[in-house]
Amino acid sequence: MKTFKILGLMSGTSLDGLDLCYCFINKDIDTWSFEIVETKSIPYSDDMQSELKDSIYLKANELLQFHNTYGTWLGQKARQFISEKKLDVDFIASHGHTTHHQPENGLTFQLGSGQHLANESGCKVVCDFRTNDVALGGQGAPLVPIGDQLFFGEYDYCLNLGGISNISLIQKGKRIAYDIGLANMILNYITRKIDLAYDKGGEMARSGTINQSMLDRLNDLKYYLLPHPKSIGYEWFVEEVVPIVDLTDDSTENLLHTSIHHICEKVAQQVKLNSTKKASTLFVTGGGALNHFLIKVLQEKLGESVEVMVPEKTLIEFKEAVVFALMGALRIGQEMNVLHSVTGAKRDSSSGVVYLPA
């Protein structure tokens, strides 16, 4: 059995912070497994959150400068974590932070220069996992389904509730996946208006009621009519969703309650659309899995034929970082880590760029 000792770094569209997950990725012939050893979440400061959120508006030279400084910051945090926990690391696998995602224009960009990260941390780095797939005509997203296939294949559906909701499943013998639509991105946008990072457990949302006009406008977003493969990013949220929230004059509780009903309706719709069994399992991870009200509404909308399964908290929070560690291991072994059946690219690829510390 081959074991890779990897530090996975993940920063998602919900802008919560940086997730660091030191894990062992094991390969035994053709079977892959993982063990989470040490984890840490570093919340973004208000300034860093604003810089990341507003980076889509930067001029090219400013964006590239921030790309380098953010890469250095990632390297500092990785080095501190490695030192603090006395870790033996083969390499770092970093997702970076997506700013621009326009696969229809052949581009996607993740902040966090791999060379700066490598130099600052002193470790080999694998990053930039999306660009190659986009160059091959794919969406460059979602990428986590390779982990669903190799680590969580026993579940009928794998749902990730990060800033965006995406689903992964087997259809006609092949793994498919796509971004369903909204998740924590809209919920956190609403709570930040009242200087609250997030609605813990969905308790504020639970006390609200549905704003039918807002729900109708969210449900009518054109993205939901597109066939897969498809994906969305922060730009779509700013252009299509923010105006709906900002123009709805209602309480925070009602905005959150309405948004959760919208999120769950769209997820349930996709699960039912792909259903081929009388009874199935839906494995849920990502920050949204900690929103008890959201999970309750989701189970209600799915009905008894689909069992919503939420794992323990560490896996909920660090699954994506673990999967990027796996993607790094596959890249180092020159094995396929991005599935064209998911992204719509010309072929499967072994994606990611390797940087060595100077």
C-alpha positions as CSV (number, residue, x, y, z in Angstrom):
1,M,0.0,0.0,0.0
2,K,1.3,3.5,-0.9
3,T,0.5,6.3,1.5
4,F,0.7,10.0,0.6
5,K,1.0,12.5,3.5
6,I,-0.7,15.6,2.2
7,L,-1.8,19.0,3.5
8,G,-5.0,19.9,1.6
9,L,-6.0,23.6,1.5
10,M,-9.5,24.8,0.6
11,S,-11.1,28.2,0.3
12,G,-14.7,28.2,-0.9
13,T,-17.2,30.6,-2.4
14,S,-18.9,31.1,0.9
15,L,-15.8,33.1,2.0
16,D,-15.8,31.5,5.5
17,G,-12.1,31.1,5.7
18,L,-9.2,28.8,4.9
19,D,-9.5,25.0,5.7
20,L,-6.3,23.1,6.3
21,C,-6.5,19.3,6.4
22,Y,-3.5,17.1,7.0
23,C,-4.4,13.6,5.8
24,F,-3.1,10.3,4.7
25,I,-4.3,9.3,1.3
26,N,-3.8,5.5,0.8
27,K,-3.7,3.5,-2.4
28,D,-4.0,-0.3,-2.2
29,I,-3.8,-1.6,-5.8
30,D,-6.9,0.2,-7.2
31,T,-8.6,1.1,-4.0
32,W,-8.2,4.5,-2.4
33,S,-8.9,5.5,1.2
34,F,-8.1,8.4,3.5
35,E,-7.5,9.2,7.1
36,I,-7.9,12.8,8.5
37,V,-5.1,13.4,11.0
38,E,-5.1,17.1,11.8
39,T,-7.3,20.0,10.8
40,K,-7.6,23.7,11.3
41,S,-10.0,26.4,10.0
42,I,-8.7,30.0,9.8
43,P,-11.5,32.5,9.6
44,Y,-10.9,35.4,7.2
45,S,-10.5,38.8,8.7
46,D,-13.0,41.4,7.5
47,D,-10.3,43.0,5.3
48,M,-9.3,39.7,3.7
49,Q,-13.0,38.7,3.2
50,S,-13.6,42.1,1.4
51,E,-10.4,41.7,-0.7
52,L,-11.4,38.2,-1.8
53,K,-15.0,39.2,-2.5
54,D,-14.1,42.4,-4.4
55,S,-11.2,40.8,-6.4
56,I,-13.4,40.3,-9.4
57,Y,-13.4,44.0,-9.9
58,L,-9.5,44.4,-9.8
59,K,-7.5,45.4,-12.8
60,A,-5.3,42.7,-14.3
61,N,-2.0,43.9,-12.6
62,E,-3.8,44.4,-9.3
63,L,-5.3,40.9,-9.5
64,L,-2.0,39.3,-10.3
65,Q,-0.4,41.2,-7.4
66,F,-3.1,39.9,-5.0
67,H,-2.6,36.4,-6.5
68,N,1.0,36.5,-5.3
69,T,0.4,38.1,-1.9
70,Y,-2.5,35.6,-1.2
71,G,-0.2,32.7,-2.3
72,T,2.4,34.0,0.2
73,W,-0.3,34.2,2.9
74,L,-1.4,30.6,2.2
75,G,2.3,29.6,2.5
76,Q,2.6,31.3,5.8
77,K,-0.5,29.6,7.2
78,A,0.6,26.2,5.9
79,R,4.1,26.6,7.4
80,Q,2.7,27.7,10.8
81,F,0.3,24.7,10.8
82,I,3.1,22.2,9.8
83,S,5.4,23.6,12.5
84,E,2.8,23.8,15.2
85,K,1.6,20.2,14.6
86,K,5.1,18.8,13.8
87,L,3.8,17.3,10.5
88,D,5.7,15.3,8.0
89,V,4.3,16.5,4.6
90,D,5.0,15.1,1.2
91,F,3.4,18.0,-0.5
92,I,0.6,20.6,-0.3
93,A,-2.5,20.4,-2.5
94,S,-4.2,23.8,-2.8
95,H,-7.5,24.7,-4.4
96,G,-6.8,28.4,-4.1
97,H,-9.8,30.8,-4.1
98,T,-11.9,31.1,-7.3
99,T,-12.4,34.7,-8.4
100,H,-13.2,34.4,-12.1
101,H,-15.1,31.4,-13.5
102,Q,-16.3,31.8,-17.1
103,P,-15.8,28.4,-18.8
104,E,-18.0,29.6,-21.7
105,N,-15.2,32.1,-22.4
106,G,-12.5,29.5,-21.8
107,L,-11.3,30.9,-18.5
108,T,-11.2,30.2,-14.8
109,F,-8.9,31.7,-12.2
110,Q,-8.0,30.7,-8.7
111,L,-6.1,33.1,-6.5
112,G,-3.1,31.8,-4.6
113,S,0.2,31.6,-6.6
114,G,1.6,28.1,-6.4
115,Q,5.2,29.3,-6.6
116,H,4.7,31.9,-3.8
117,L,3.0,29.2,-1.7
118,A,5.8,26.7,-2.3
119,N,8.5,29.3,-1.5
120,E,6.9,30.5,1.7
121,S,6.0,27.0,3.0
122,G,9.1,25.2,1.9
123,C,7.0,22.4,0.5
124,K,6.2,21.1,-3.0
125,V,2.8,22.3,-4.1
126,V,0.1,21.0,-6.5
127,C,-2.5,23.6,-7.4
128,D,-4.5,25.1,-10.4
129,F,-6.7,22.0,-10.8
130,R,-9.3,23.7,-13.0
131,T,-7.5,25.4,-15.9
132,N,-6.5,22.2,-17.9
133,D,-10.1,21.0,-18.0
134,V,-11.4,24.3,-19.2
135,A,-8.6,24.3,-21.9
136,L,-10.1,20.9,-22.9
137,G,-13.5,22.5,-23.4
138,G,-14.8,21.5,-19.9
139,Q,-16.5,23.4,-17.1
140,G,-13.5,23.0,-14.8
141,A,-16.1,22.2,-12.2
142,P,-17.2,20.5,-10.1
143,L,-14.0,18.7,-9.2
144,V,-15.0,16.9,-6.0
145,P,-16.8,14.0,-7.8
146,I,-13.5,12.2,-8.3
147,G,-13.5,11.9,-4.5
148,D,-17.2,10.9,-4.5
149,Q,-16.3,8.1,-6.9
150,L,-13.2,6.8,-5.1
151,F,-14.1,7.5,-1.4
152,F,-17.9,7.6,-1.2
153,G,-19.2,5.4,-4.0
154,E,-21.6,3.5,-1.7
155,Y,-24.0,6.4,-1.6
156,D,-26.5,7.0,-4.4
157,Y,-26.0,10.8,-4.4
158,C,-23.3,13.0,-2.9
159,L,-24.4,16.6,-2.2
160,N,-22.0,19.4,-1.3
161,L,-23.6,22.4,0.3
162,G,-20.8,25.0,0.2
163,G,-21.3,28.5,-1.2
164,I,-22.9,26.7,-4.1
165,S,-24.8,23.4,-4.1
166,N,-23.5,20.6,-6.3
167,I,-24.5,17.0,-6.7
168,S,-22.7,13.9,-7.9
169,L,-24.2,10.5,-9.0
170,I,-23.8,7.6,-11.3
171,Q,-25.9,7.8,-14.5
172,K,-25.8,5.0,-17.1
173,G,-22.6,3.7,-15.6
174,K,-20.8,7.0,-15.5
175,R,-20.2,9.6,-12.8
176,I,-21.9,12.8,-13.6
177,A,-22.1,16.0,-11.4
178,Y,-23.0,19.6,-11.8
179,D,-23.7,22.8,-9.8
180,I,-27.4,22.7,-8.8
181,G,-27.4,26.4,-7.7
182,L,-27.4,28.4,-4.5
183,A,-26.4,27.3,-1.0
184,N,-24.5,29.1,1.7
185,M,-23.5,32.0,-0.6
186,I,-27.0,33.6,-0.4
187,L,-27.5,32.7,3.3
188,N,-24.2,34.3,4.3
189,Y,-24.8,37.3,2.1
190,I,-28.1,38.0,4.0
191,T,-26.6,37.6,7.5
192,R,-23.6,39.8,6.7
193,K,-26.0,42.6,6.1
194,I,-26.6,42.6,9.9
195,D,-22.9,41.9,10.7
196,L,-23.4,38.2,11.4
197,A,-21.0,35.8,9.8
198,Y,-23.7,33.0,9.4
199,D,-27.0,31.8,10.9
200,K,-25.8,29.1,13.3
201,G,-27.8,25.9,12.9
202,G,-30.4,27.9,10.8
203,E,-32.2,29.1,13.9
204,M,-33.0,32.6,12.5
205,A,-34.2,31.0,9.3
206,R,-36.4,28.6,11.3
207,S,-38.3,31.5,12.9
208,G,-39.1,33.1,9.5
209,T,-41.8,32.7,6.9
210,I,-41.7,32.4,3.1
211,N,-41.7,35.6,1.0
212,Q,-43.5,34.2,-2.1
213,S,-42.4,36.9,-4.5
214,M,-38.7,36.4,-3.6
215,L,-39.1,32.6,-3.8
216,D,-40.7,32.9,-7.3
217,R,-37.9,35.1,-8.5
218,L,-35.2,32.8,-7.3
219,N,-36.9,29.7,-8.7
220,D,-37.2,31.5,-12.1
221,L,-33.4,32.1,-12.5
222,K,-32.5,31.0,-16.0
223,Y,-29.5,28.9,-14.9
224,Y,-31.9,26.2,-13.5
225,L,-33.1,25.5,-17.1
226,L,-29.7,24.8,-18.5
227,P,-28.7,21.2,-19.2
228,H,-25.6,19.8,-17.5
229,P,-22.6,19.8,-17.5
230,K,-22.9,23.3,-16.0
231,S,-21.3,25.3,-13.2
232,I,-21.6,28.8,-11.7
233,G,-19.3,31.1,-9.8
234,Y,-19.4,34.3,-7.7
235,E,-19.9,36.5,-10.7
236,W,-23.2,34.8,-11.5
237,F,-24.3,35.3,-7.9
238,V,-23.4,39.0,-8.0
239,E,-25.2,39.6,-11.3
240,E,-28.3,37.4,-10.9
241,V,-29.0,36.8,-7.2
242,V,-27.8,39.9,-5.3
243,P,-30.3,42.2,-7.0
244,I,-33.2,39.8,-6.0
245,V,-32.1,39.9,-2.3
246,D,-31.4,43.6,-2.3
247,L,-34.8,44.5,-3.8
248,T,-36.7,42.3,-1.3
249,D,-37.9,44.4,1.6
250,D,-38.4,41.9,4.4
251,S,-36.9,40.7,7.7
252,T,-33.6,38.8,7.9
253,E,-35.5,35.8,9.2
254,N,-37.9,35.8,6.3
255,L,-35.1,36.2,3.7
256,L,-33.2,33.3,5.2
257,H,-36.3,31.1,5.5
258,T,-37.2,31.8,1.9
259,S,-33.7,31.1,0.7
260,I,-33.6,27.8,2.4
261,H,-36.9,26.7,0.9
262,H,-35.5,27.7,-2.5
263,I,-32.2,25.8,-2.0
264,C,-34.0,22.7,-0.8
265,E,-36.6,22.8,-3.6
266,K,-33.9,22.9,-6.3
267,V,-31.9,20.1,-4.7
268,A,-35.0,17.9,-4.2
269,Q,-36.0,18.6,-7.8
270,Q,-32.7,17.3,-9.1
271,V,-32.6,14.2,-6.9
272,K,-36.1,13.2,-8.0
273,L,-35.2,13.9,-11.6
274,N,-32.3,11.4,-11.4
275,S,-34.1,8.8,-9.2
276,T,-34.1,5.2,-10.5
277,K,-34.7,3.4,-7.2
278,K,-37.5,3.1,-4.7
279,A,-35.1,3.9,-1.8
280,S,-31.9,5.8,-2.0
281,T,-29.3,7.6,0.1
282,L,-28.1,11.2,-0.1
283,F,-24.7,11.9,1.5
284,V,-24.5,15.6,2.5
285,T,-21.3,17.5,3.3
286,G,-20.2,21.2,3.3
287,G,-21.1,23.9,5.7
288,G,-24.8,23.7,4.8
289,A,-24.9,20.2,6.4
290,L,-24.5,22.0,9.8
291,N,-27.6,24.0,9.1
292,H,-30.1,21.8,11.0
293,F,-33.1,23.7,9.6
294,L,-31.9,23.3,6.0
295,I,-31.4,19.6,6.5
296,K,-34.9,19.3,8.0
297,V,-36.5,21.1,5.1
298,L,-34.5,19.1,2.6
299,Q,-35.6,15.8,4.1
300,E,-39.3,17.0,4.1
301,K,-39.1,18.0,0.4
302,L,-37.4,14.7,-0.6
303,G,-39.9,12.5,1.3
304,E,-39.3,9.0,2.8
305,S,-37.8,7.5,-0.4
306,V,-34.5,9.3,0.1
307,E,-32.6,9.1,3.3
308,V,-30.5,12.2,4.0
309,M,-27.2,11.1,5.6
310,V,-25.0,13.6,7.4
311,P,-21.6,12.4,8.6
312,E,-19.6,13.6,11.6
313,K,-18.6,17.3,11.8
314,T,-14.9,16.9,10.8
315,L,-15.8,15.2,7.5
316,I,-18.6,17.7,6.8
317,E,-16.2,20.6,7.1
318,F,-13.1,19.1,5.6
319,K,-14.3,16.8,2.8
320,E,-13.3,19.2,0.0
321,A,-9.8,19.7,1.4
322,V,-9.5,15.9,1.6
323,V,-10.6,15.5,-2.0
324,F,-8.1,18.1,-3.2
325,A,-5.4,16.1,-1.3
326,L,-6.6,13.1,-3.3
327,M,-6.5,15.1,-6.6
328,G,-2.9,16.1,-5.7
329,A,-2.0,12.4,-5.1
330,L,-3.5,11.4,-8.4
331,R,-1.7,14.2,-10.2
332,I,1.7,13.3,-8.7
333,G,1.0,9.7,-9.9
334,Q,-0.1,11.0,-13.3
335,E,-3.5,9.4,-12.9
336,M,-6.8,10.9,-14.1
337,N,-8.3,13.2,-11.5
338,V,-10.9,15.2,-13.5
339,L,-13.7,13.3,-15.2
340,H,-15.0,14.5,-18.6
341,S,-18.3,12.8,-17.9
342,V,-18.7,15.5,-15.1
343,T,-17.2,18.6,-16.8
344,G,-18.0,18.0,-20.5
345,A,-14.4,18.2,-21.5
346,K,-13.0,16.3,-24.5
347,R,-11.4,13.7,-22.3
348,D,-10.5,12.8,-18.7
349,S,-7.3,14.5,-17.5
350,S,-4.6,14.5,-14.9
351,S,-4.9,18.2,-13.9
352,G,-2.9,20.4,-11.6
353,V,0.4,22.2,-11.8
354,V,3.4,21.2,-9.6
355,Y,5.6,23.9,-8.0
356,L,8.9,23.3,-6.2
357,P,10.1,25.6,-3.5
358,A,13.0,27.8,-4.6
